[in-house]
């Protein structure tokens, strides 16, 4: 799937969720959970997340944080300027995952860390699944095999540590597609 087409699919899908036009999960789940239930289960609310983040920072008196809109493949920040990157199931929405991790490497300070939660495949998807717009927008169609995902992190010059793996998510949310949610800490060489 071409990069621009993938980005358009993702933008269209999440716009529908944000406006309430989409009423049920499209991430391959069996339909027993709707978007609100899934969002609530993983900690999201109806507020737009950047506004929530800003309100939380203000509420807790954090003055050394900043929240920006940007493209994950071209982050709107300077080289070696970020302490921590947190990514919750978004890298699979990006067409060029190596570019994402190279960007993370570029912007992280030498002592910086990246915490990632993402879907990885345990078995190759069919071409039909890879091109299914619902699966693409649901972080599955663009997912990589686990070994390939981990190699891309290394190819971006990042070291990593697997924090945990959740294979149950496949049954709960993805109709048994062979996948897992992988939780990783990544960092620049020589730094933990």
C-alpha positions in Angstrom: 0.0 0.0 0.0 1.4 3.4 -0.9 2.5 5.7 1.9 0.1 8.5 1.2 -2.8 6.1 0.8 -2.1 4.5 4.2 -1.9 8.0 5.9 -5.3 8.9 4.3 -6.9 5.7 5.5 -5.7 6.3 9.0 -6.7 9.9 9.1 -10.2 9.1 7.7 -10.7 6.3 10.2 -9.6 8.3 13.3 -11.6 11.3 12.2 -14.7 9.1 12.2 -13.9 7.9 15.7 -13.3 11.4 17.0 -16.6 12.7 15.5 -18.6 9.7 16.8 -19.5 8.7 13.3 -17.9 5.3 13.8 -19.9 3.3 16.4 -18.0 0.1 16.7 -14.5 -1.3 16.8 -12.8 -1.7 13.5 -9.6 -3.3 14.9 -10.6 -6.8 14.1 -12.5 -7.4 17.3 -15.6 -9.5 17.3 -18.0 -6.6 17.9 -18.7 -7.3 21.5 -16.8 -4.2 22.5 -17.5 -0.8 21.0 -15.0 2.0 20.6 -15.9 3.7 23.9 -15.4 0.5 25.8 -12.0 -0.2 24.1 -10.9 3.3 24.6 -11.9 3.4 28.2 -10.2 0.0 28.8 -6.8 1.3 27.6 -7.1 4.7 29.4 -8.6 7.1 26.7 -11.6 9.3 27.1 -13.8 11.3 24.8 -11.5 14.4 25.2 -8.9 14.9 22.5 -5.7 13.5 24.0 -3.4 16.5 23.5 -5.8 18.7 25.4 -6.0 16.1 28.2 -2.2 16.0 28.4 -2.0 19.8 28.6 -4.6 19.9 31.3 -2.9 17.1 33.3 0.5 18.9 33.1 -1.2 22.1 34.3 -3.1 20.3 37.1 0.1 18.7 38.4 2.2 21.8 38.0 4.6 20.3 35.4 6.3 23.2 33.7 9.0 21.3 31.9 6.8 19.4 29.4 5.4 20.3 26.0 2.9 18.6 23.7 2.9 19.1 20.0 1.1 17.8 17.0 3.4 16.3 14.4 4.1 13.5 12.0 5.7 10.5 13.6 8.0 10.1 10.6 9.2 13.7 10.8 9.1 14.9 14.4 8.8 18.6 15.0 11.7 18.8 17.5 15.4 19.4 17.5 18.2 16.7 17.4 19.2 15.3 20.8 16.5 17.3 22.7 14.1 14.7 24.1 14.3 12.8 27.3 11.5 10.3 26.8 9.3 9.2 23.9 6.1 7.2 24.6 4.4 5.5 21.7 1.1 3.6 22.3 0.2 1.5 19.3 1.0 4.2 16.7 4.1 3.0 14.9 2.1 0.4 13.0 0.0 3.3 11.5 3.2 4.7 9.9 4.1 3.4 6.5 7.9 3.7 7.1 8.7 2.2 10.5 12.4 2.4 10.1 12.0 6.2 9.5 10.0 6.4 12.7 12.8 4.7 14.8 15.5 6.8 13.1 13.6 9.9 14.0 13.4 8.7 17.6 17.1 8.1 17.6 17.7 11.6 16.1 15.6 13.5 18.7 16.5 11.4 21.8 19.3 12.7 24.1 22.1 10.3 24.7 20.5 9.4 28.0 16.9 9.4 26.5 14.6 6.5 26.4 11.7 5.4 24.2 8.8 3.3 25.6 6.8 1.5 22.9 3.6 -0.6 23.0 2.8 -1.9 19.6 1.2 -4.9 17.7 3.5 -7.4 16.1 2.6 -10.4 14.0 3.4 -13.9 14.9 2.4 -15.1 11.5 2.3 -13.3 8.1 -1.0 -11.7 7.1 -2.6 -12.5 3.8 -2.5 -9.8 1.1 -6.2 -9.2 1.6 -5.6 -8.6 5.3 -2.7 -6.2 4.6 -4.9 -4.1 2.3 -8.0 -4.2 4.5 -8.7 -0.6 5.5 -10.2 -1.6 8.8 -7.1 -3.7 9.7 -4.7 -0.9 8.5 -6.5 1.7 10.7 -6.7 -0.9 13.6 -2.8 -1.3 13.8 -2.9 -4.7 12.3 -2.7 -4.3 8.5 0.5 -2.4 8.7 2.0 -4.6 11.5 5.3 -6.4 10.9 6.4 -9.9 12.0 7.9 -9.6 15.5 11.5 -10.4 14.4 11.3 -7.9 11.6 10.0 -5.2 14.0 12.8 -5.8 16.4 15.4 -5.8 13.5 14.1 -2.3 12.4 14.8 -1.0 15.9 18.3 -2.3 15.7 18.7 -0.9 12.2 17.9 2.5 13.5 20.9 2.2 15.9 18.7 1.7 19.0 19.2 -0.9 21.6 16.1 -2.4 23.2 14.7 -4.4 26.0 11.4 -6.3 25.8 9.5 -5.3 28.9 6.4 -7.6 28.4 4.4 -9.4 25.7 0.6 -9.7 25.7 -0.7 -12.6 23.5 -4.2 -12.5 25.0 -5.0 -9.3 23.2 -5.4 -11.4 20.0 -8.4 -13.2 21.4 -9.9 -10.1 23.2 -9.6 -7.5 20.5 -8.4 -9.0 17.2 -10.6 -12.1 16.5 -7.7 -14.5 17.0 -5.3 -13.1 14.3 -1.9 -14.4 15.3 -0.4 -11.3 17.0 0.7 -9.9 20.3 1.1 -6.5 21.9 4.8 -6.0 22.5 6.1 -3.5 25.2 9.7 -2.3 24.6 12.2 0.1 26.1 14.6 1.5 23.5 17.7 3.6 24.0 20.8 4.8 22.3 23.9 2.5 22.3 25.7 2.4 25.6 23.0 4.1 27.6 20.2 2.5 29.7 
